[in-house]
Amino acid sequence: MDNIKVKLSTGKEIEVNEDVVRILNKYARTQLTLEGLAAELNLSSWEEAYELVKVVPSWVMWTPLQVMRRAK
């Protein structure tokens, strides 16, 4: 998987690598809140986490990490 770079309105740039995908998978499949997502990704607030969720393609959150690794 090629890493995707996402720039948030706050100016923060996030590289969507395997660690971030793992956390986004957890967010999509569990009851992890936006506050929890922000804490796990070291974002400053749930607003940044919400913006990240809006910008990242949905297939990234729902495709298991193992499948993405095989697609390399």
Contacts in CASP RR format, 6 or more apart in sequence:
PFRMAT RR
TARGET T0000
AUTHOR 0000-0000-0000
METHOD contacts of the structure
MODEL  1
MDNIKVKLSTGKEIEVNEDVVRILNKYARTQLTLEGLAAELNLSSWEEAY
ELVKVVPSWVMWTPLQVMRRAK
1 18 0 8 1.000
1 21 0 8 1.000
1 68 0 8 1.000
1 69 0 8 1.000
1 71 0 8 1.000
1 72 0 8 1.000
3 15 0 8 1.000
3 16 0 8 1.000
3 17 0 8 1.000
4 15 0 8 1.000
4 16 0 8 1.000
4 56 0 8 1.000
4 57 0 8 1.000
4 60 0 8 1.000
5 13 0 8 1.000
5 14 0 8 1.000
5 15 0 8 1.000
5 16 0 8 1.000
6 13 0 8 1.000
6 14 0 8 1.000
6 15 0 8 1.000
6 16 0 8 1.000
6 52 0 8 1.000
6 55 0 8 1.000
6 56 0 8 1.000
7 13 0 8 1.000
7 14 0 8 1.000
8 14 0 8 1.000
8 48 0 8 1.000
8 51 0 8 1.000
8 52 0 8 1.000
8 55 0 8 1.000
9 51 0 8 1.000
10 44 0 8 1.000
10 48 0 8 1.000
12 43 0 8 1.000
12 44 0 8 1.000
12 48 0 8 1.000
14 20 0 8 1.000
14 41 0 8 1.000
14 52 0 8 1.000
16 24 0 8 1.000
16 56 0 8 1.000
16 60 0 8 1.000
18 65 0 8 1.000
18 68 0 8 1.000
18 69 0 8 1.000
20 41 0 8 1.000
21 60 0 8 1.000
21 65 0 8 1.000
21 68 0 8 1.000
22 65 0 8 1.000
23 37 0 8 1.000
23 40 0 8 1.000
23 41 0 8 1.000
24 37 0 8 1.000
24 53 0 8 1.000
24 56 0 8 1.000
24 60 0 8 1.000
24 61 0 8 1.000
25 61 0 8 1.000
25 62 0 8 1.000
25 64 0 8 1.000
25 65 0 8 1.000
26 32 0 8 1.000
26 40 0 8 1.000
27 37 0 8 1.000
27 53 0 8 1.000
27 61 0 8 1.000
28 61 0 8 1.000
28 62 0 8 1.000
32 40 0 8 1.000
33 46 0 8 1.000
34 46 0 8 1.000
34 49 0 8 1.000
34 50 0 8 1.000
34 53 0 8 1.000
35 46 0 8 1.000
35 49 0 8 1.000
36 46 0 8 1.000
36 49 0 8 1.000
37 43 0 8 1.000
37 46 0 8 1.000
37 49 0 8 1.000
37 52 0 8 1.000
37 53 0 8 1.000
38 44 0 8 1.000
38 45 0 8 1.000
38 46 0 8 1.000
38 48 0 8 1.000
38 49 0 8 1.000
41 49 0 8 1.000
41 52 0 8 1.000
43 49 0 8 1.000
43 52 0 8 1.000
53 61 0 8 1.000
END
